[in-house]
């Protein structure tokens, strides 16, 4: 098993390929989620410490009979619960190939061609966003790491003010921003949460007021985080206005576009991202709206030297000599990671193999599905929207006629029970959030398999499941 023969490798490969074919071909016939327990899963797994090896087909049998059916099916067309990718077959094959090569992208000399491929692919993403030619970046594990890296560069630019720094983000911003502030020594308490408007976008007047109040109290404002697609509602902040305020107060402007920024590829959404190219840094997740398997996030810096100033570190065992400038490129100078897997391969293979035109069509279809859901909800007499649809996240709730005169607390409790029942039913899957103090059913369309009909099935599922609830209305 440690070093299989060519015939064994061929057999393994054929078995895995057949598994992929069967799995992907039967997705619509599977429940999106199967209600289970830790005890049930543990009972199906052999817990004995393995002293002797097991043949490959036996391992694949455990995957097929236990791991797959007792997993959430993220590739299911009605898995709306979270901002997550279904993955792509080309991305899965790319991961296999990258793991086979097992390149470690630390510096150019450690993986010359993989590093060059990463730099090329990063440059393609730079062009998609409209960043200047000198911008650069890295692939990282995900949006949280991308936010951490970008804020690390921003913090270093004002490092002489440690302990008095203040940064600004709307109260709809992802929790990784406050977590990054804690890890970087800025402190969660120094993240000022700016109010949002009725569309859940940052209120720029409140941003200015908070900056001025901090200046009057001898704090040092140093960074503002704008959202290009919030995780709750998909709201996109007014990026140009925020850039103007950042310039006025000499702030670093970071954009968290982990969910939404690749929607710039869709013609119908492109206007929302006007000004994104003026950011000092941006976080993106190719493993979201490029549909790639996890993990691959991305951070891009408008001025990569600002990142290098924050992250460059030398040790004798890493010292380089006798290299030209391009060949002396050091990946860890631009982010917190040393060991880095060959994430660029799947991004390159997807962009090259699929092309931007097809990706644009897929994203447009996702946006159309969310808008279709919104139109059906607004036309119904038993559902209501809780937030406007801006990208592909939708927040709504079920309010049957018998509940119309009930208190908000009663409606919230009903929708909480409905959500749990829907998830256990398995036909469709939603998650939840709180907006304006109200419980909301929340979904996100981020799957090229999802159709308008799936949105109709979702509402049918909710109505059907609601009728089965104990003491249902």
C-alpha positions in Angstrom: 0.0 0.0 0.0 2.9 2.4 0.7 4.2 2.1 -2.8 1.6 0.4 -5.0 2.4 -1.1 -8.4 1.4 0.4 -11.7 -1.5 -2.1 -12.0 -2.7 -1.3 -8.4 -2.6 2.4 -9.1 -4.6 1.9 -12.3 -7.2 -0.1 -10.4 -7.4 2.4 -7.6 -7.8 5.2 -10.1 -10.5 3.4 -12.0 -12.4 2.7 -8.7 -12.1 6.4 -7.6 -13.3 7.7 -11.0 -16.3 5.3 -11.0 -17.1 6.5 -7.5 -17.0 10.2 -8.7 -19.3 9.3 -11.7 -21.8 7.5 -9.5 -21.8 10.2 -6.8 -22.2 13.2 -9.1 -24.7 11.4 -11.3 -26.9 10.6 -8.3 -26.8 13.9 -6.4 -30.4 14.9 -7.0 -31.5 11.5 -5.7 -29.7 12.0 -2.4 -31.0 14.0 0.6 -29.1 17.3 1.0 -28.6 16.4 4.6 -29.1 13.3 6.7 -30.1 13.7 10.4 -27.6 11.7 12.5 -25.6 11.7 15.6 -21.9 11.4 16.6 -22.7 8.1 18.3 -24.3 6.6 15.1 -21.3 7.6 13.0 -18.7 6.4 15.5 -20.5 3.1 15.7 -20.0 2.5 12.0 -16.3 3.2 12.1 -13.7 0.7 13.3 -12.0 2.4 16.2 -9.2 -0.2 16.6 -5.8 1.2 16.2 -4.7 -0.1 12.8 -1.5 -2.3 13.2 -1.8 -4.0 9.8 -2.9 -2.4 6.6 -6.3 -2.7 4.8 -6.8 -3.1 1.1 -7.9 -0.1 -0.9 -11.3 -1.4 -1.9 -12.2 -1.8 1.7 -11.3 1.8 2.5 -13.3 3.0 -0.5 -16.3 0.9 0.8 -16.2 2.8 4.1 -16.2 6.1 2.2 -19.1 5.0 0.1 -21.3 3.4 2.8 -20.5 5.6 5.8 -18.6 8.8 5.0 -20.7 9.9 2.0 -24.2 9.2 3.3 -23.5 10.7 6.7 -22.1 13.9 5.3 -23.8 17.1 4.3 -24.0 17.0 0.5 -22.5 20.4 -0.4 -22.8 19.7 -4.1 -26.6 19.2 -3.9 -28.5 21.8 -6.0 -30.7 22.7 -3.0 -27.9 22.9 -0.4 -28.6 26.6 0.3 -27.5 26.6 3.9 -24.1 28.4 3.8 -21.8 30.3 1.5 -20.1 27.2 0.1 -19.0 25.7 -3.2 -20.2 22.5 -4.7 -16.7 21.9 -6.0 -16.0 20.9 -9.6 -14.7 17.7 -11.2 -11.8 19.6 -12.8 -10.9 21.0 -9.4 -11.0 17.6 -7.8 -8.7 16.2 -10.4 -6.4 19.2 -9.9 -6.3 18.5 -6.2 -5.3 14.9 -6.9 -2.5 16.1 -9.3 -1.3 18.7 -6.9 -1.1 16.1 -4.1 0.7 13.8 -6.4 3.4 16.4 -7.1 3.3 17.5 -3.5 5.0 20.8 -4.2 5.6 23.1 -1.2 5.4 26.7 -2.4 7.6 28.5 0.1 10.1 30.2 -2.3 10.7 30.1 -6.0 13.5 27.6 -5.8 11.4 25.1 -3.8 8.8 24.8 -6.6 9.8 26.9 -9.6 6.9 26.0 -12.0 4.2 25.9 -9.3 5.3 29.3 -8.0 5.3 30.7 -11.5 1.8 29.3 -12.1 0.5 30.9 -8.8 1.9 34.3 -9.8 0.3 34.0 -13.2 -3.0 33.0 -11.8 -2.9 35.7 -9.1 -2.3 38.2 -12.0 -5.4 36.9 -13.8 -7.5 37.6 -10.6 -5.9 41.0 -10.4 -7.0 41.7 -13.9 -10.5 40.5 -13.2 -10.8 43.0 -10.3 -9.1 45.8 -12.2 -6.3 46.3 -9.8 -3.1 48.1 -11.0 -0.4 46.1 -12.7 2.0 46.3 -9.7 -0.6 44.6 -7.4 0.3 41.1 -6.2 -0.8 38.5 -3.7 -1.0 34.9 -2.6 -3.3 32.0 -2.4 -4.1 31.1 1.2 -6.4 28.7 3.0 -9.5 30.8 2.9 -11.1 34.2 3.5 -10.3 34.3 7.2 -6.5 33.9 6.5 -6.8 36.4 3.7 -8.4 38.9 6.0 -5.7 38.2 8.7 -2.9 38.7 6.2 -4.3 42.0 4.8 -5.0 43.4 8.3 -1.5 42.4 9.3 -0.1 44.5 6.5 -2.4 47.4 7.4 -1.4 47.2 11.1 2.3 47.2 10.3 1.9 50.4 8.4 0.9 52.1 11.7 2.8 49.9 14.1 4.2 52.8 16.0 0.7 53.4 17.4 0.2 50.0 19.0 -2.4 50.1 21.7 -4.2 53.2 20.3 -5.2 51.8 16.9 -8.8 51.8 15.8 -10.3 50.0 12.8 -13.8 50.3 11.4 -16.2 47.7 9.9 -20.0 47.5 9.6 -21.9 45.4 12.1 -22.7 43.1 9.2 -19.0 42.2 8.7 -17.7 38.6 9.1 -16.4 37.6 12.5 -13.0 36.9 11.1 -12.3 40.6 11.1 -12.7 41.0 14.9 -10.8 37.7 15.3 -7.9 39.0 13.2 -7.8 42.2 15.3 -7.5 40.0 18.4 -4.7 37.8 16.9 -2.8 40.9 15.7 -2.8 42.6 19.1 -5.1 45.3 18.0 -7.9 44.0 20.3 -11.5 43.2 19.5 -12.5 46.2 21.5 -10.7 48.5 19.0 -12.9 47.3 16.1 -15.5 50.0 15.8 -18.8 48.6 14.4 -20.4 51.1 12.0 -24.2 51.1 11.6 -25.8 49.8 8.4 -28.8 51.2 6.4 -32.0 49.4 5.5 -30.1 47.4 2.8 -27.5 46.4 5.4 -24.7 48.5 3.8 -22.3 50.5 5.8 -23.6 54.0 6.7 -20.8 56.3 5.7 -22.1 59.2 7.9 -21.8 57.0 10.9 -18.3 55.9 9.8 -17.1 59.5 9.6 -18.7 60.3 13.0 -16.9 57.4 14.7 -13.6 58.3 13.1 -13.9 61.9 14.3 -14.9 60.8 17.8 -11.9 58.5 18.0 -9.6 61.3 16.8 -11.0 63.5 19.5 -10.2 60.8 22.1 -6.6 60.5 20.8 -7.1 57.1 19.1 -5.3 56.4 15.8 -7.7 55.4 13.1 -5.8 53.2 10.6 -8.1 50.9 8.6 -11.6 50.6 7.3 -13.0 47.3 6.1 -15.7 47.4 3.4 -17.8 44.4 2.4 -18.2 43.1 -1.1 -21.0 40.7 -0.2 -21.8 40.3 3.5 -22.3 36.8 4.8 -25.7 37.5 6.2 -27.5 39.2 3.3 -24.9 39.6 0.5 -24.9 43.4 0.8 -22.1 45.3 -1.0 -21.0 48.5 0.7 -20.5 51.7 -1.3 -16.8 51.1 -2.1 -16.1 54.5 -3.8 -17.6 56.5 -1.0 -15.6 54.5 1.6 -12.4 55.0 -0.5 -13.0 58.7 -0.4 -13.3 58.6 3.4 -10.2 56.4 3.7 -8.3 59.0 1.7 -9.6 61.9 3.8 -8.4 60.3 7.0 -5.4 58.4 5.6 -6.8 55.0 6.3 -5.9 51.6 4.8 -9.0 50.3 2.9 -9.5 46.6 3.0 -12.3 44.9 1.1 -13.7 41.6 2.4 -14.9 40.1 -0.9 -14.6 36.5 0.2 -18.1 35.7 -0.8 -19.1 38.2 -3.3 -16.2 39.7 -5.2 -16.1 37.2 -8.0 -19.7 38.3 -8.9 -17.9 41.1 -10.7 -17.8 38.6 -13.6 -21.6 38.9 -13.9 -22.7 41.8 -16.0 -25.9 42.3 -14.0 -23.9 42.7 -10.7 -20.7 44.5 -12.0 -21.9 48.0 -11.1 -22.0 47.0 -7.4 -18.3 46.6 -7.3 -17.4 50.1 -8.7 -14.3 51.2 -6.8 -13.1 47.8 -5.7 -9.9 48.3 -7.7 -9.0 51.2 -5.4 -8.8 49.1 -2.3 -5.4 48.7 -0.6 -6.1 45.0 -0.1 -8.9 42.5 -0.8 -9.8 39.0 0.4 -11.4 36.6 -2.0 -12.4 32.9 -1.9 -12.0 31.0 -5.2 -13.5 28.1 -3.3 -16.7 30.0 -3.2 -17.8 31.7 -6.5 -15.2 30.0 -8.7 -16.9 26.8 -7.5 -13.6 25.2 -6.5 -13.1 22.5 -3.8 -11.8 23.9 -0.4 -9.4 25.1 0.4 -8.2 28.1 -1.6 -8.5 31.7 -0.6 -6.7 34.7 -2.0 -5.3 38.0 -0.8 -4.3 40.7 -3.1 -2.3 43.8 -2.1 -2.4 47.0 -4.1 1.2 47.7 -2.9 2.8 44.3 -2.2 5.8 46.0 -0.6 3.5 47.0 2.3 2.9 43.3 2.8 6.5 42.5 2.5 7.4 45.0 5.2 5.0 43.2 7.5 5.8 39.6 6.8 9.4 39.4 5.6 11.6 37.4 8.0 15.1 35.9 7.5 16.9 33.0 9.0 20.2 31.5 8.0 18.6 28.2 6.9 16.4 30.2 4.4 19.1 32.6 3.1 19.3 32.8 -0.7 22.3 33.8 -2.8 23.2 33.6 -6.5 19.6 34.1 -7.7 18.2 36.7 -10.0 15.3 38.9 -8.8 12.5 36.8 -10.2 14.0 33.5 -9.0 14.6 35.0 -5.5 10.8 35.4 -4.9 9.9 34.5 -1.4 6.3 33.5 -0.8 6.4 33.8 3.0 7.3 37.5 2.6 3.7 38.3 1.7 1.7 36.3 4.2 1.8 34.4 7.5 2.3 30.9 6.1 5.5 29.0 5.4 4.4 25.6 4.1 1.9 26.1 1.4 0.3 23.5 -0.8 -0.1 23.9 -4.6 -3.5 25.5 -4.5 -2.9 27.5 -7.7 -3.2 24.4 -9.9 -6.9 24.0 -9.4 -7.5 27.8 -9.9 -5.4 27.7 -13.1 -7.1 24.5 -14.4 -10.6 25.9 -13.8 -9.9 29.3 -15.4 -8.1 27.8 -18.3 -10.5 24.8 -18.7 -13.8 26.5 -18.2 -13.1 30.1 -19.2 -14.5 33.4 -17.9 -17.5 33.4 -20.3 -18.9 30.2 -18.8 -18.1 31.2 -15.3 -20.0 34.5 -15.9 -23.0 32.6 -17.2 -23.0 30.3 -14.1 -22.8 33.3 -11.7 -25.6 35.1 -13.6 -27.7 31.9 -13.2 -27.1 31.9 -9.4 -28.1 35.5 -9.2 -31.2 34.8 -11.3 -32.2 32.0 -8.9 -32.0 34.2 -5.9 -34.0 36.9 -7.6 -36.6 34.3 -8.6 -37.0 33.2 -5.0 -37.4 36.9 -4.0 -40.1 37.5 -6.6 -42.0 34.4 -5.6 -41.9 35.3 -1.9 -43.1 38.9 -2.6 -45.9 37.5 -4.7 -47.0 35.0 -2.0 -49.4 35.5 0.9 -47.5 33.2 3.3 -43.8 34.2 3.0 -42.1 37.6 3.5 -38.6 38.9 2.7 -36.5 40.1 5.6 -33.8 41.7 3.4 -33.5 42.7 -0.2 -31.6 40.3 -2.5 -28.4 42.0 -3.8 -26.3 39.0 -4.9 -27.4 35.4 -4.3 -28.1 35.3 -0.6 -31.8 35.5 0.4 -33.3 36.0 3.8 -37.0 35.5 4.4 -39.5 33.6 6.6 -42.7 31.7 6.5 -45.8 33.4 7.9 -48.9 31.3 7.2 -52.2 33.1 7.4 -52.9 31.8 10.9 -49.7 33.6 12.2 -50.3 37.0 10.7 -51.7 38.5 13.9 -49.3 36.7 16.2 -46.4 38.4 18.0 -43.0 38.5 16.4 -41.8 36.2 19.1 -44.3 33.5 18.0 -43.4 33.9 14.4 -39.7 33.6 15.2 -40.3 30.4 17.2 -42.4 28.9 14.4 -39.6 29.6 11.9 -37.0 28.1 14.2 -38.9 24.9 14.4 -39.5 25.0 10.7 -35.8 25.3 9.9 -34.9 22.3 12.1 -37.6 20.2 10.5 -36.6 21.3 7.0 -33.0 20.3 7.6 -34.0 16.9 8.9 -36.4 16.4 6.0 -33.4 16.5 3.6 -35.0 17.7 0.4 -33.8 21.3 0.8 -31.4 22.9 3.3 -31.4 26.4 4.7 -29.5 28.1 7.5 -30.6 31.1 9.7 -29.6 34.5 10.8 -31.0 37.4 12.9 -31.8 40.7 11.1 -33.2 43.7 12.9 -34.0 41.4 15.8 -36.0 39.0 13.7 -35.2 35.4 13.0 -34.7 34.8 9.3 -34.5 31.7 7.1 -31.3 32.2 5.1 -30.0 30.7 1.9 -27.3 31.2 -0.6 -27.2 30.0 -4.3 -23.6 29.2 -5.1 -24.0 26.1 -7.2 -23.9 25.9 -11.0 -26.4 22.9 -10.8 -29.1 25.0 -9.2 -32.1 25.9 -11.4 -35.1 28.2 -11.1 -37.2 25.0 -10.5 -35.1 24.3 -7.4 -36.2 27.6 -5.9 -39.8 26.6 -6.4 -39.2 23.2 -4.8 -37.7 25.0 -1.8 -40.9 26.9 -1.1 -42.9 23.8 -1.7 -40.7 21.9 0.8 -41.2 24.6 3.4 -45.0 24.5 3.0 -45.1 20.7 3.2 -42.8 20.5 6.2 -44.7 23.3 8.0 -47.9 21.3 7.8 -46.2 18.3 9.5 -45.0 20.2 12.5 -46.6 19.4 15.9 -49.2 21.9 16.7 -48.6 23.4 13.3 -50.7 26.3 12.1 
